[in-house]
Amino acid sequence: MWRIYRRWIFILGNRLGYDRRDALPLCPENKNSLAIFVRVNHTDLNDSDLKCGALTDLSAGMNYYLNKHIIFRLNYSHVKTDQYSALGKAHYNVLQSRIQIKF
């Protein structure tokens, strides 16, 4: 079982569009749009007979849309796993950044 809760807030620009044909979010039409988000994800693979682990992560991030083709992304996650996961019971932090070019 897994659950994802996500909330986007745009500081600059408009909200994201949505492409129904490809089922993907579209970049805002406004140049220089800035969005921040918070996300909570919980994945539990511990069935009654099979124990494969559980993972919970709390993420915060920011996306800067330079234009409709270039996105700068920065994400921070705090991750917690239980004793049945491949890593064992652990807490760790992840900082990710990337540049996405859509064409």
PEQUIBEL-V881232 format. One record per backbone hydrogen bond with DSSP energy under -1.0 kcal/mol. NH is the residue of the N-H (numbers start at 1). CO is the residue of the C=O. If there is no record, write none. Layout:
# PEQUIBEL-V881232
NH CO
NH CO
This chain:
# PEQUIBEL-V881232
3 42
5 40
7 38
9 36
11 34
12 34
17 26
19 24
23 19
24 19
26 17
32 66
33 65
34 12
35 63
36 9
37 61
38 7
39 59
40 5
41 57
42 3
43 55
44 1
45 53
47 45
47 50
52 45
55 43
56 80
57 41
58 78
59 39
60 76
61 37
62 74
63 35
64 72
65 33
66 70
67 70
71 100
72 64
73 98
74 62
75 96
76 60
77 94
78 58
79 92
80 56
81 90
82 54
85 82
88 85
90 81
92 79
94 77
96 75
98 73
100 71
102 69
